[in-house]
Amino acid sequence: MNTIDYVLKPTTYADLVGWDEDDPSALFAAMRDCLDYVETVKPYRSGSLGLSTDDLKPLLAAASNFKSANALSARGFFEKHCIPFLIQRSDEKPGFVTGFFEPEVEVSARPDDTFCYPFYRRPFDLIDLDDNNRPASIDPSYAFARRKADGEIDLYPDRGEIDQGYLTGQGLEIAWAKSKVDVFFAHVQGAARLKYRDGRVERITYSAKAGHPFSAIGRLLIDRRDIDASTVSMQTIRDWLLQNPAKVDPVLWHNRSYIFFREAAVAGLDQGPIAAAKVPLVAGRSLAVDRLIHTFGFPFFIRSQTLTHLDDGKPFARTLLALDTGSAIVGPARGDIFTGSGYDAGEQAGTIKHPAQFYILIPRAAAVRFAP
């Protein structure tokens, strides 16, 4: 459970440094997708902040009928319909952003001596846990568990046990990769493009997890003095793993969490993967948030003075939509920026680790509940 105290402080767009240079035009297609989902499938689950899909729908409906002529008119839309609130932690610490992306992994439809590391579909014995079926022995943080043949429910095997063959022979494999490190980082990102040997490109996305908490292997390598804390990134972690093949398994198994995937067809590969909000992510404009606090579909304005490599040396200052979540994204002012797909996006995402200011743009009718 999240225990970080915070307050929302109403502010003005004039106080948002960098707002007058942002172009949020790319958000409107995603907002139309969100509206379609909540109207035809189901509402998004409300977070503890207290914002609901009903609060959001008028904004989404207005966006669906809006034609953005330029950056000025796009900003004007949000200025008309939303009030910005600074998310201020009670301990006065700044917010924090990292990055995520959609990896591209070379795979084979059949295993051989080279392609031998599988991506798995959800196992048949994996069940969702809730208050009705959770045994007293399983911590409430676990959302998944194993139902054994005799009906008993216990913890699901972890990464080490699965890597050592727990799922072998069950026919759950989607494809096989050449590198267990590639598979691991696809787990961390929660999605991947699979590039088959015959030239096909398919997508997989998160389906479920074994249930165990995420443990950062970067922190392990720092604590062991294998990597300096000042240089740790996805790239330096990957380099260390490649340079130390005999030590890879124990390091990867430190993260007991294990992700299962499903095939995810999208109309075009020019669109981002479909993530937790069930709509395609928009590169550079999608944010993973703590869904226990926030509700999908709401816009945020993120400003980071030190995050400069995404915008040609300028401080990051963009409007994004909350469209995803992740087990490492914990807190009211904590976010993960989706940088896109492929190698270059990975190079960008892997080095995002910056303090930031978080503003949530609340539709005006709902904003009155948060005014002092």
Secondary structure as a PSIPRED ss2 file (coil, helix, strand):
# PSIPRED VFORMAT (PSIPRED V4.0)

   1 M C   1.000  0.000  0.000
   2 N C   1.000  0.000  0.000
   3 T C   1.000  0.000  0.000
   4 I C   1.000  0.000  0.000
   5 D C   1.000  0.000  0.000
   6 Y E   0.000  0.000  1.000
   7 V E   0.000  0.000  1.000
   8 L E   0.000  0.000  1.000
   9 K E   0.000  0.000  1.000
  10 P E   0.000  0.000  1.000
  11 T C   1.000  0.000  0.000
  12 T C   1.000  0.000  0.000
  13 Y H   0.000  1.000  0.000
  14 A H   0.000  1.000  0.000
  15 D H   0.000  1.000  0.000
  16 L C   1.000  0.000  0.000
  17 V C   1.000  0.000  0.000
  18 G C   1.000  0.000  0.000
  19 W H   0.000  1.000  0.000
  20 D H   0.000  1.000  0.000
  21 E H   0.000  1.000  0.000
  22 D C   1.000  0.000  0.000
  23 D C   1.000  0.000  0.000
  24 P H   0.000  1.000  0.000
  25 S H   0.000  1.000  0.000
  26 A H   0.000  1.000  0.000
  27 L H   0.000  1.000  0.000
  28 F H   0.000  1.000  0.000
  29 A H   0.000  1.000  0.000
  30 A H   0.000  1.000  0.000
  31 M H   0.000  1.000  0.000
  32 R H   0.000  1.000  0.000
  33 D H   0.000  1.000  0.000
  34 C H   0.000  1.000  0.000
  35 L H   0.000  1.000  0.000
  36 D H   0.000  1.000  0.000
  37 Y H   0.000  1.000  0.000
  38 V H   0.000  1.000  0.000
  39 E H   0.000  1.000  0.000
  40 T H   0.000  1.000  0.000
  41 V C   1.000  0.000  0.000
  42 K C   1.000  0.000  0.000
  43 P C   1.000  0.000  0.000
  44 Y C   1.000  0.000  0.000
  45 R C   1.000  0.000  0.000
  46 S C   1.000  0.000  0.000
  47 G C   1.000  0.000  0.000
  48 S C   1.000  0.000  0.000
  49 L C   1.000  0.000  0.000
  50 G C   1.000  0.000  0.000
  51 L C   1.000  0.000  0.000
  52 S C   1.000  0.000  0.000
  53 T H   0.000  1.000  0.000
  54 D H   0.000  1.000  0.000
  55 D H   0.000  1.000  0.000
  56 L H   0.000  1.000  0.000
  57 K H   0.000  1.000  0.000
  58 P H   0.000  1.000  0.000
  59 L H   0.000  1.000  0.000
  60 L H   0.000  1.000  0.000
  61 A H   0.000  1.000  0.000
  62 A H   0.000  1.000  0.000
  63 A H   0.000  1.000  0.000
  64 S H   0.000  1.000  0.000
  65 N C   1.000  0.000  0.000
  66 F C   1.000  0.000  0.000
  67 K C   1.000  0.000  0.000
  68 S C   1.000  0.000  0.000
  69 A C   1.000  0.000  0.000
  70 N C   1.000  0.000  0.000
  71 A H   0.000  1.000  0.000
  72 L H   0.000  1.000  0.000
  73 S H   0.000  1.000  0.000
  74 A H   0.000  1.000  0.000
  75 R H   0.000  1.000  0.000
  76 G H   0.000  1.000  0.000
  77 F H   0.000  1.000  0.000
  78 F H   0.000  1.000  0.000
  79 E H   0.000  1.000  0.000
  80 K H   0.000  1.000  0.000
  81 H H   0.000  1.000  0.000
  82 C E   0.000  0.000  1.000
  83 I E   0.000  0.000  1.000
  84 P E   0.000  0.000  1.000
  85 F E   0.000  0.000  1.000
  86 L E   0.000  0.000  1.000
  87 I E   0.000  0.000  1.000
  88 Q E   0.000  0.000  1.000
  89 R E   0.000  0.000  1.000
  90 S C   1.000  0.000  0.000
  91 D C   1.000  0.000  0.000
  92 E C   1.000  0.000  0.000
  93 K C   1.000  0.000  0.000
  94 P C   1.000  0.000  0.000
  95 G E   0.000  0.000  1.000
  96 F E   0.000  0.000  1.000
  97 V E   0.000  0.000  1.000
  98 T E   0.000  0.000  1.000
  99 G E   0.000  0.000  1.000
 100 F E   0.000  0.000  1.000
 101 F E   0.000  0.000  1.000
 102 E E   0.000  0.000  1.000
 103 P C   1.000  0.000  0.000
 104 E E   0.000  0.000  1.000
 105 V E   0.000  0.000  1.000
 106 E E   0.000  0.000  1.000
 107 V E   0.000  0.000  1.000
 108 S E   0.000  0.000  1.000
 109 A C   1.000  0.000  0.000
 110 R C   1.000  0.000  0.000
 111 P C   1.000  0.000  0.000
 112 D C   1.000  0.000  0.000
 113 D C   1.000  0.000  0.000
 114 T C   1.000  0.000  0.000
 115 F C   1.000  0.000  0.000
 116 C C   1.000  0.000  0.000
 117 Y E   0.000  0.000  1.000
 118 P E   0.000  0.000  1.000
 119 F E   0.000  0.000  1.000
 120 Y E   0.000  0.000  1.000
 121 R E   0.000  0.000  1.000
 122 R C   1.000  0.000  0.000
 123 P C   1.000  0.000  0.000
 124 F C   1.000  0.000  0.000
 125 D C   1.000  0.000  0.000
 126 L E   0.000  0.000  1.000
 127 I E   0.000  0.000  1.000
 128 D E   0.000  0.000  1.000
 129 L C   1.000  0.000  0.000
 130 D C   1.000  0.000  0.000
 131 D C   1.000  0.000  0.000
 132 N C   1.000  0.000  0.000
 133 N C   1.000  0.000  0.000
 134 R C   1.000  0.000  0.000
 135 P C   1.000  0.000  0.000
 136 A C   1.000  0.000  0.000
 137 S C   1.000  0.000  0.000
 138 I C   1.000  0.000  0.000
 139 D C   1.000  0.000  0.000
 140 P C   1.000  0.000  0.000
 141 S C   1.000  0.000  0.000
 142 Y C   1.000  0.000  0.000
 143 A C   1.000  0.000  0.000
 144 F E   0.000  0.000  1.000
 145 A E   0.000  0.000  1.000
 146 R E   0.000  0.000  1.000
 147 R E   0.000  0.000  1.000
 148 K C   1.000  0.000  0.000
 149 A C   1.000  0.000  0.000
 150 D C   1.000  0.000  0.000
 151 G C   1.000  0.000  0.000
 152 E C   1.000  0.000  0.000
 153 I E   0.000  0.000  1.000
 154 D E   0.000  0.000  1.000
 155 L C   1.000  0.000  0.000
 156 Y C   1.000  0.000  0.000
 157 P C   1.000  0.000  0.000
 158 D C   1.000  0.000  0.000
 159 R H   0.000  1.000  0.000
 160 G H   0.000  1.000  0.000
 161 E H   0.000  1.000  0.000
 162 I H   0.000  1.000  0.000
 163 D H   0.000  1.000  0.000
 164 Q C   1.000  0.000  0.000
 165 G C   1.000  0.000  0.000
 166 Y C   1.000  0.000  0.000
 167 L C   1.000  0.000  0.000
 168 T C   1.000  0.000  0.000
 169 G C   1.000  0.000  0.000
 170 Q C   1.000  0.000  0.000
 171 G C   1.000  0.000  0.000
 172 L C   1.000  0.000  0.000
 173 E E   0.000  0.000  1.000
 174 I E   0.000  0.000  1.000
 175 A E   0.000  0.000  1.000
 176 W E   0.000  0.000  1.000
 177 A E   0.000  0.000  1.000
 178 K C   1.000  0.000  0.000
 179 S C   1.000  0.000  0.000
 180 K H   0.000  1.000  0.000
 181 V H   0.000  1.000  0.000
 182 D H   0.000  1.000  0.000
 183 V H   0.000  1.000  0.000
 184 F H   0.000  1.000  0.000
 185 F H   0.000  1.000  0.000
 186 A H   0.000  1.000  0.000
 187 H H   0.000  1.000  0.000
 188 V H   0.000  1.000  0.000
 189 Q H   0.000  1.000  0.000
 190 G C   1.000  0.000  0.000
 191 A E   0.000  0.000  1.000
 192 A E   0.000  0.000  1.000
 193 R E   0.000  0.000  1.000
 194 L E   0.000  0.000  1.000
 195 K E   0.000  0.000  1.000
 196 Y E   0.000  0.000  1.000
 197 R C   1.000  0.000  0.000
 198 D C   1.000  0.000  0.000
 199 G C   1.000  0.000  0.000
 200 R C   1.000  0.000  0.000
 201 V E   0.000  0.000  1.000
 202 E E   0.000  0.000  1.000
 203 R E   0.000  0.000  1.000
 204 I E   0.000  0.000  1.000
 205 T E   0.000  0.000  1.000
 206 Y E   0.000  0.000  1.000
 207 S E   0.000  0.000  1.000
 208 A E   0.000  0.000  1.000
 209 K E   0.000  0.000  1.000
 210 A C   1.000  0.000  0.000
 211 G C   1.000  0.000  0.000
 212 H C   1.000  0.000  0.000
 213 P C   1.000  0.000  0.000
 214 F C   1.000  0.000  0.000
 215 S C   1.000  0.000  0.000
 216 A C   1.000  0.000  0.000
 217 I H   0.000  1.000  0.000
 218 G H   0.000  1.000  0.000
 219 R H   0.000  1.000  0.000
 220 L H   0.000  1.000  0.000
 221 L H   0.000  1.000  0.000
 222 I H   0.000  1.000  0.000
 223 D H   0.000  1.000  0.000
 224 R C   1.000  0.000  0.000
 225 R C   1.000  0.000  0.000
 226 D C   1.000  0.000  0.000
 227 I C   1.000  0.000  0.000
 228 D C   1.000  0.000  0.000
 229 A C   1.000  0.000  0.000
 230 S C   1.000  0.000  0.000
 231 T C   1.000  0.000  0.000
 232 V C   1.000  0.000  0.000
 233 S C   1.000  0.000  0.000
 234 M H   0.000  1.000  0.000
 235 Q H   0.000  1.000  0.000
 236 T H   0.000  1.000  0.000
 237 I H   0.000  1.000  0.000
 238 R H   0.000  1.000  0.000
 239 D H   0.000  1.000  0.000
 240 W H   0.000  1.000  0.000
 241 L H   0.000  1.000  0.000
 242 L H   0.000  1.000  0.000
 243 Q H   0.000  1.000  0.000
 244 N C   1.000  0.000  0.000
 245 P H   0.000  1.000  0.000
 246 A H   0.000  1.000  0.000
 247 K H   0.000  1.000  0.000
 248 V H   0.000  1.000  0.000
 249 D H   0.000  1.000  0.000
 250 P H   0.000  1.000  0.000
 251 V H   0.000  1.000  0.000
 252 L H   0.000  1.000  0.000
 253 W H   0.000  1.000  0.000
 254 H H   0.000  1.000  0.000
 255 N C   1.000  0.000  0.000
 256 R C   1.000  0.000  0.000
 257 S C   1.000  0.000  0.000
 258 Y C   1.000  0.000  0.000
 259 I E   0.000  0.000  1.000
 260 F E   0.000  0.000  1.000
 261 F E   0.000  0.000  1.000
 262 R E   0.000  0.000  1.000
 263 E E   0.000  0.000  1.000
 264 A C   1.000  0.000  0.000
 265 A C   1.000  0.000  0.000
 266 V C   1.000  0.000  0.000
 267 A C   1.000  0.000  0.000
 268 G C   1.000  0.000  0.000
 269 L C   1.000  0.000  0.000
 270 D C   1.000  0.000  0.000
 271 Q C   1.000  0.000  0.000
 272 G C   1.000  0.000  0.000
 273 P C   1.000  0.000  0.000
 274 I E   0.000  0.000  1.000
 275 A C   1.000  0.000  0.000
 276 A C   1.000  0.000  0.000
 277 A C   1.000  0.000  0.000
 278 K C   1.000  0.000  0.000
 279 V C   1.000  0.000  0.000
 280 P E   0.000  0.000  1.000
 281 L C   1.000  0.000  0.000
 282 V C   1.000  0.000  0.000
 283 A C   1.000  0.000  0.000
 284 G C   1.000  0.000  0.000
 285 R C   1.000  0.000  0.000
 286 S E   0.000  0.000  1.000
 287 L E   0.000  0.000  1.000
 288 A E   0.000  0.000  1.000
 289 V C   1.000  0.000  0.000
 290 D C   1.000  0.000  0.000
 291 R C   1.000  0.000  0.000
 292 L C   1.000  0.000  0.000
 293 I C   1.000  0.000  0.000
 294 H C   1.000  0.000  0.000
 295 T C   1.000  0.000  0.000
 296 F C   1.000  0.000  0.000
 297 G C   1.000  0.000  0.000
 298 F C   1.000  0.000  0.000
 299 P E   0.000  0.000  1.000
 300 F E   0.000  0.000  1.000
 301 F E   0.000  0.000  1.000
 302 I E   0.000  0.000  1.000
 303 R E   0.000  0.000  1.000
 304 S E   0.000  0.000  1.000
 305 Q C   1.000  0.000  0.000
 306 T C   1.000  0.000  0.000
 307 L C   1.000  0.000  0.000
 308 T C   1.000  0.000  0.000
 309 H C   1.000  0.000  0.000
 310 L C   1.000  0.000  0.000
 311 D C   1.000  0.000  0.000
 312 D C   1.000  0.000  0.000
 313 G C   1.000  0.000  0.000
 314 K C   1.000  0.000  0.000
 315 P C   1.000  0.000  0.000
 316 F E   0.000  0.000  1.000
 317 A E   0.000  0.000  1.000
 318 R E   0.000  0.000  1.000
 319 T E   0.000  0.000  1.000
 320 L E   0.000  0.000  1.000
 321 L E   0.000  0.000  1.000
 322 A E   0.000  0.000  1.000
 323 L E   0.000  0.000  1.000
 324 D E   0.000  0.000  1.000
 325 T C   1.000  0.000  0.000
 326 G C   1.000  0.000  0.000
 327 S C   1.000  0.000  0.000
 328 A C   1.000  0.000  0.000
 329 I C   1.000  0.000  0.000
 330 V C   1.000  0.000  0.000
 331 G C   1.000  0.000  0.000
 332 P C   1.000  0.000  0.000
 333 A C   1.000  0.000  0.000
 334 R E   0.000  0.000  1.000
 335 G E   0.000  0.000  1.000
 336 D E   0.000  0.000  1.000
 337 I E   0.000  0.000  1.000
 338 F E   0.000  0.000  1.000
 339 T E   0.000  0.000  1.000
 340 G E   0.000  0.000  1.000
 341 S E   0.000  0.000  1.000
 342 G C   1.000  0.000  0.000
 343 Y H   0.000  1.000  0.000
 344 D H   0.000  1.000  0.000
 345 A H   0.000  1.000  0.000
 346 G H   0.000  1.000  0.000
 347 E H   0.000  1.000  0.000
 348 Q H   0.000  1.000  0.000
 349 A H   0.000  1.000  0.000
 350 G C   1.000  0.000  0.000
 351 T C   1.000  0.000  0.000
 352 I C   1.000  0.000  0.000
 353 K E   0.000  0.000  1.000
 354 H E   0.000  0.000  1.000
 355 P E   0.000  0.000  1.000
 356 A E   0.000  0.000  1.000
 357 Q E   0.000  0.000  1.000
 358 F E   0.000  0.000  1.000
 359 Y E   0.000  0.000  1.000
 360 I E   0.000  0.000  1.000
 361 L E   0.000  0.000  1.000
 362 I E   0.000  0.000  1.000
 363 P E   0.000  0.000  1.000
 364 R H   0.000  1.000  0.000
 365 A H   0.000  1.000  0.000
 366 A H   0.000  1.000  0.000
 367 A H   0.000  1.000  0.000
 368 V H   0.000  1.000  0.000
 369 R H   0.000  1.000  0.000
 370 F H   0.000  1.000  0.000
 371 A C   1.000  0.000  0.000
 372 P C   1.000  0.000  0.000
